[in-house]
Amino acid sequence: MSAGRRLASRATAWQAAATALAALACLPFGAPSALAAAVGGGAIVAGGAASARYAFGGGVQSGNAAIGRLLAAVVLKWLVVLGILVLGLAALKLPALPLVLGVVAALAALALSALRR
């Protein structure tokens, strides 16, 4: 359990760093573009953090309960991600391309963090 929590924390840190880099890369195109990249990456970071908290928050359980928590955590993650992305696009009217860039940067960082030991 503690190894899973450490791995989730490391992945979240990598994603946050990649999101910050994506926002900085979009800054020359204006503040709305930088904010959009930050919101896009932040959606992935927030979804991953919520998922990890839920998946690892139940303590030691039976196999069926653990699998159920993992599946529910994945659903929770994507509900949080979609909710934040819809909020960014519809309510805040942020540009879509930098928003997607932030999402891609955070997901790429997740993949890279999984490769590191």
C-alpha positions in Angstrom: 0.0 0.0 0.0 2.7 2.5 0.9 4.6 1.7 -2.3 1.4 2.5 -4.3 1.0 5.8 -2.5 4.6 6.7 -3.2 4.3 5.9 -6.8 1.1 7.9 -7.1 2.8 10.9 -5.3 5.7 10.7 -7.7 3.5 10.6 -10.7 1.5 13.6 -9.5 4.7 15.5 -9.0 5.9 14.7 -12.5 2.5 15.7 -13.9 2.5 19.0 -12.0 6.0 19.8 -13.3 5.0 19.0 -16.9 1.9 21.1 -16.6 3.9 24.1 -15.3 6.3 23.7 -18.3 3.4 23.5 -20.7 1.9 26.7 -19.2 5.3 28.4 -19.5 5.6 27.3 -23.1 2.2 28.8 -23.9 2.9 32.1 -22.1 4.3 33.9 -25.2 0.9 33.3 -26.9 -0.9 35.2 -24.1 -2.2 34.7 -20.6 -5.4 32.9 -21.7 -3.3 30.3 -23.5 -1.0 29.8 -20.5 -4.1 29.5 -18.2 -5.7 27.0 -20.6 -2.5 24.8 -20.5 -2.5 25.0 -16.8 -6.2 24.0 -16.5 -5.7 21.1 -19.0 -2.8 19.7 -17.1 -4.4 20.5 -13.8 -7.4 18.5 -14.7 -5.2 15.4 -15.2 -3.3 16.1 -11.9 -6.5 16.6 -10.0 -8.1 13.5 -11.5 -5.1 11.4 -10.7 -4.8 12.7 -7.2 -8.5 12.0 -6.5 -8.2 8.6 -8.0 -5.1 7.7 -5.9 -6.7 9.0 -2.7 -9.8 6.9 -3.4 -8.0 3.8 -4.6 -5.5 3.6 -1.7 -7.8 5.1 1.0 -9.6 1.9 1.9 -6.8 0.1 3.7 -6.4 -3.7 3.5 -9.4 -5.3 1.9 -10.4 -8.5 0.1 -9.4 -8.9 -3.5 -12.9 -8.2 -4.8 -13.2 -5.0 -2.8 -9.8 -3.8 -3.9 -10.6 -4.3 -7.6 -13.9 -2.6 -7.0 -12.1 0.4 -5.5 -9.6 0.5 -8.3 -12.4 0.5 -10.9 -14.3 3.2 -9.1 -11.2 5.3 -8.8 -10.7 5.2 -12.6 -14.3 6.3 -13.1 -13.8 9.0 -10.5 -10.6 10.2 -12.3 -12.2 10.6 -15.6 -15.3 12.3 -14.2 -13.1 14.9 -12.5 -11.0 15.3 -15.7 -14.0 15.8 -17.9 -15.7 18.1 -15.4 -12.7 20.4 -15.2 -12.2 20.4 -19.0 -15.8 21.2 -19.6 -15.6 24.0 -17.1 -12.4 25.4 -18.8 -14.0 25.3 -22.2 -17.6 26.3 -21.5 -17.5 28.5 -18.5 -14.0 30.1 -18.7 -14.0 30.0 -22.6 -10.3 29.1 -22.7 -8.7 28.2 -26.0 -8.9 24.5 -26.8 -5.5 23.8 -28.3 -3.4 24.9 -25.3 -5.9 23.1 -23.0 -5.3 19.9 -25.0 -1.5 20.6 -24.9 -1.7 20.7 -21.1 -3.5 17.4 -21.0 -1.0 15.8 -23.3 1.9 17.1 -21.3 0.5 15.7 -18.1 -0.3 12.3 -19.6 3.2 12.1 -21.2 4.7 12.9 -17.7 2.6 10.1 -16.3 4.0 7.7 -18.8 7.6 8.9 -18.2 7.1 8.6 -14.4 6.1 5.0 -14.9 9.3 4.2 -16.7 11.5 5.6 -13.9 12.3 3.5 -10.9 
